């Protein structure tokens, strides 16, 4: 019977550690990015890159026009 009580005590201590780990994970989850957040970010990055490329090409052609 003592062996069962000892093993039950080990299980209870592991359960307490698991509960604290789960609580920490639950506290972190709301701050993580969702699939929609990542998609929106990718769209913004693509727009920024295209805009920068168009601006750089415009500047390059303007410089080339005045050099000739």
KEBA-517554 format. One record per residue: residue number from 1; x negated, y negated, z negated of N, C-alpha, C in turn. Coordinates in pm, whole numbers. Layout:
BEGIN
+-----+--------+--------+--------+--------+--------+--------+--------+--------+--------+
| num |   n_c1 |   n_c2 |   n_c3 |  ca_c1 |  ca_c2 |  ca_c3 |   c_c1 |   c_c2 |   c_c3 |
+-----+--------+--------+--------+--------+--------+--------+--------+--------+--------+
| NUM |      X |      Y |      Z |      X |      Y |      Z |      X |      Y |      Z |
...
+-----+--------+--------+--------+--------+--------+--------+--------+--------+--------+
This chain:
BEGIN
+-----+--------+--------+--------+--------+--------+--------+--------+--------+--------+
| num |   n_c1 |   n_c2 |   n_c3 |  ca_c1 |  ca_c2 |  ca_c3 |   c_c1 |   c_c2 |   c_c3 |
+-----+--------+--------+--------+--------+--------+--------+--------+--------+--------+
|   1 |    -82 |    119 |      0 |      0 |      0 |      0 |    -87 |   -127 |      0 |
|   2 |   -202 |   -120 |    -71 |   -292 |   -235 |    -74 |   -346 |   -267 |     64 |
|   3 |   -369 |   -163 |    142 |   -420 |   -183 |    278 |   -317 |   -257 |    364 |
|   4 |   -191 |   -223 |    347 |    -85 |   -289 |    423 |    -76 |   -436 |    384 |
|   5 |    -85 |   -465 |    256 |    -79 |   -604 |    211 |   -199 |   -684 |    260 |
|   6 |   -316 |   -623 |    261 |   -436 |   -690 |    312 |   -420 |   -721 |    460 |
|   7 |   -372 |   -623 |    534 |   -353 |   -643 |    679 |   -246 |   -746 |    706 |
|   8 |   -141 |   -748 |    623 |    -36 |   -849 |    639 |    -92 |   -989 |    612 |
|   9 |   -181 |  -1000 |    515 |   -245 |  -1129 |    488 |   -328 |  -1177 |    605 |
|  10 |   -397 |  -1085 |    670 |   -476 |  -1120 |    789 |   -385 |  -1169 |    901 |
|  11 |   -273 |  -1099 |    920 |   -178 |  -1138 |   1025 |   -121 |  -1276 |    995 |
|  12 |    -87 |  -1302 |    871 |    -32 |  -1433 |    834 |   -134 |  -1545 |    856 |
|  13 |   -260 |  -1521 |    826 |   -361 |  -1624 |    847 |   -382 |  -1648 |    997 |
|  14 |   -379 |  -1542 |   1076 |   -390 |  -1559 |   1221 |   -270 |  -1632 |   1277 |
|  15 |   -154 |  -1606 |   1221 |    -33 |  -1675 |   1265 |    -44 |  -1825 |   1237 |
|  16 |    -98 |  -1861 |   1123 |   -114 |  -2003 |   1089 |   -213 |  -2071 |   1184 |
|  17 |   -321 |  -2003 |   1218 |   -418 |  -2060 |   1313 |   -355 |  -2075 |   1451 |
|  18 |   -277 |  -1975 |   1491 |   -210 |  -1981 |   1621 |   -110 |  -2095 |   1625 |
|  19 |    -37 |  -2115 |   1517 |     60 |  -2223 |   1511 |     -9 |  -2359 |   1523 |
|  20 |   -122 |  -2377 |   1458 |   -192 |  -2505 |   1469 |   -247 |  -2526 |   1610 |
|  21 |   -292 |  -2418 |   1675 |   -340 |  -2430 |   1813 |   -227 |  -2467 |   1908 |
|  22 |   -112 |  -2405 |   1889 |      4 |  -2435 |   1974 |     49 |  -2578 |   1952 |
|  23 |     47 |  -2624 |   1829 |     85 |  -2763 |   1800 |     -8 |  -2861 |   1871 |
|  24 |   -136 |  -2831 |   1872 |   -232 |  -2918 |   1940 |   -206 |  -2920 |   2090 |
|  25 |   -175 |  -2804 |   2147 |   -144 |  -2798 |   2290 |    -16 |  -2873 |   2322 |
|  26 |     85 |  -2860 |   2239 |    211 |  -2931 |   2262 |    191 |  -3082 |   2254 |
|  27 |     99 |  -3127 |   2172 |     72 |  -3270 |   2162 |      0 |  -3321 |   2286 |
|  28 |    -75 |  -3235 |   2353 |   -152 |  -3275 |   2471 |    -69 |  -3273 |   2599 |
|  29 |     25 |  -3184 |   2609 |     99 |  -3161 |   2733 |    166 |  -3287 |   2789 |
|  30 |    229 |  -3372 |   2709 |    295 |  -3490 |   2769 |    200 |  -3585 |   2840 |
|  31 |     70 |  -3578 |   2809 |    -26 |  -3671 |   2869 |    -89 |  -3616 |   2997 |
|  32 |    -57 |  -3494 |   3035 |   -117 |  -3435 |   3155 |    -43 |  -3480 |   3279 |
|  33 |   -114 |  -3485 |   3391 |    -54 |  -3526 |   3518 |     32 |  -3413 |   3573 |
|  34 |    142 |  -3452 |   3636 |    229 |  -3354 |   3700 |    194 |  -3345 |   3847 |
|  35 |    255 |  -3251 |   3915 |    233 |  -3234 |   4058 |    276 |  -3360 |   4133 |
|  36 |    386 |  -3420 |   4092 |    435 |  -3543 |   4156 |    337 |  -3658 |   4134 |
|  37 |    278 |  -3667 |   4014 |    180 |  -3772 |   3987 |     59 |  -3758 |   4078 |
|  38 |     11 |  -3636 |   4095 |   -104 |  -3612 |   4182 |    -72 |  -3643 |   4328 |
|  39 |     49 |  -3610 |   4370 |     89 |  -3638 |   4508 |     96 |  -3790 |   4531 |
|  40 |    152 |  -3862 |   4436 |    159 |  -4008 |   4448 |     19 |  -4069 |   4451 |
|  41 |    -71 |  -4018 |   4370 |   -208 |  -4069 |   4368 |   -277 |  -4041 |   4501 |
|  42 |   -257 |  -3922 |   4556 |   -319 |  -3888 |   4685 |   -267 |  -3981 |   4794 |
|  43 |   -139 |  -4012 |   4791 |    -81 |  -4104 |   4890 |   -143 |  -4242 |   4878 |
|  44 |   -159 |  -4291 |   4756 |   -220 |  -4423 |   4736 |   -365 |  -4424 |   4784 |
|  45 |   -439 |  -4318 |   4758 |   -579 |  -4311 |   4802 |   -588 |  -4310 |   4953 |
|  46 |   -501 |  -4235 |   5020 |   -502 |  -4231 |   5167 |   -470 |  -4368 |   5224 |
|  47 |   -370 |  -4436 |   5168 |   -336 |  -4571 |   5216 |   -453 |  -4667 |   5197 |
|  48 |   -520 |  -4659 |   5083 |   -634 |  -4745 |   5056 |   -747 |  -4718 |   5155 |
|  49 |   -773 |  -4591 |   5182 |   -880 |  -4556 |   5276 |   -848 |  -4603 |   5417 |
|  50 |   -725 |  -4586 |   5461 |   -686 |  -4630 |   5595 |   -697 |  -4782 |   5604 |
|  51 |   -651 |  -4852 |   5503 |   -660 |  -4998 |   5503 |   -804 |  -5047 |   5506 |
|  52 |   -889 |  -4982 |   5430 |  -1031 |  -5018 |   5428 |  -1096 |  -4990 |   5562 |
|  53 |  -1062 |  -4878 |   5623 |  -1116 |  -4844 |   5754 |  -1074 |  -4946 |   5859 |
|  54 |   -948 |  -4984 |   5858 |   -899 |  -5083 |   5955 |   -972 |  -5217 |   5933 |
|  55 |   -989 |  -5257 |   5808 |  -1060 |  -5382 |   5779 |  -1206 |  -5376 |   5823 |
|  56 |  -1272 |  -5265 |   5798 |  -1412 |  -5252 |   5836 |  -1429 |  -5253 |   5988 |
|  57 |  -1339 |  -5183 |   6058 |  -1346 |  -5183 |   6205 |  -1319 |  -5323 |   6259 |
|  58 |  -1224 |  -5394 |   6200 |  -1195 |  -5531 |   6245 |  -1316 |  -5622 |   6226 |
|  59 |  -1381 |  -5611 |   6112 |  -1500 |  -5692 |   6087 |  -1612 |  -5654 |   6184 |
|  60 |  -1628 |  -5525 |   6211 |  -1733 |  -5481 |   6304 |  -1708 |  -5536 |   6445 |
|  61 |  -1584 |  -5529 |   6492 |  -1554 |  -5581 |   6625 |  -1569 |  -5732 |   6631 |
|  62 |  -1534 |  -5801 |   6525 |  -1550 |  -5947 |   6521 |  -1698 |  -5985 |   6527 |
|  63 |  -1780 |  -5916 |   6452 |  -1924 |  -5941 |   6454 |  -1981 |  -5910 |   6592 |
|  64 |  -1938 |  -5799 |   6652 |  -1987 |  -5761 |   6785 |  -1945 |  -5864 |   6890 |
|  65 |  -1828 |  -5921 |   6874 |  -1777 |  -6020 |   6969 |  -1865 |  -6147 |   6963 |
|  66 |  -1907 |  -6189 |   6845 |  -1986 |  -6309 |   6833 |  -2135 |  -6285 |   6863 |
|  67 |  -2182 |  -6163 |   6855 |  -2321 |  -6133 |   6882 |  -2347 |  -6139 |   7033 |
|  68 |  -2253 |  -6088 |   7112 |  -2270 |  -6088 |   7258 |  -2254 |  -6224 |   7310 |
+-----+--------+--------+--------+--------+--------+--------+--------+--------+--------+
